[in-house]
């Protein structure tokens, strides 16, 4: 454990992994909603212990839990999450069709480019929504520790595609 002067010691990555693995092994293959909520709460508490410290205040943990709930039940997520999933499937189908053709047609490349671009925009909208909810609870310093950035760039949602750089044929 490393020591944080503000919120006490922090869990090591190995300790976090050990605890989360142990907790997930304790779940049945299809957990009830209550069991899943309990696991999700434990997972959030472990993330706080890892990134901010084990002495992070209980009331602030409760506020983070509510923020996490808002990120899962908001209209933004309910709209964009299925769209993101559908775009991933469509992008995979277009990519497969493009690879199977001996000479990929221009419309397939353009369609794939458009789908991937929209997929990246949807993922970014979801990221912003999540970051906004957590930023309401965490101070700037806490937010940076919870969502560390690399060269000013925060980790994004894994959409499985590179951001389109240039339109095909241009």
Residue pairs with C-beta under 8 A, 6 or more apart in sequence:
1 9
1 10
1 11
1 12
1 15
1 54
2 9
2 10
2 12
3 9
3 10
4 10
4 52
4 53
6 53
7 52
7 53
7 54
7 55
7 56
8 53
8 54
8 55
9 53
9 54
9 55
10 49
10 50
10 51
10 52
10 53
10 54
11 19
11 46
11 49
11 50
11 54
12 50
13 50
16 46
16 47
16 49
16 50
19 46
20 43
20 46
23 39
23 42
23 43
24 39
27 35
27 36
27 39
28 35
31 39
40 68
41 65
44 61
44 64
44 65
44 68
45 61
47 146
48 56
48 61
48 64
48 146
49 56
51 145
51 146
52 142
52 145
52 146
60 137
63 137
64 134
64 137
64 138
67 133
67 134
67 136
67 137
68 133
68 134
70 133
71 77
71 129
71 130
71 133
71 134
74 129
76 125
76 126
76 129
77 126
77 129
80 122
80 125
80 126
81 126
83 122
84 119
84 122
84 123
84 126
84 157
84 159
87 115
87 118
87 119
87 122
88 119
88 159
88 160
90 115
91 112
91 115
91 116
91 119
91 161
94 108
94 111
94 112
94 115
95 112
97 108
98 104
98 108
98 109
98 112
101 108
106 168
106 169
109 168
109 169
110 167
110 168
110 169
113 164
113 167
113 168
116 161
116 162
116 163
116 164
117 163
117 164
119 159
119 161
120 159
120 161
120 163
120 164
123 156
123 157
123 159
124 156
126 157
127 154
127 156
127 157
131 143
131 147
131 154
134 143
134 146
134 147
135 143
138 146
147 154
147 155
148 154
148 155
149 155
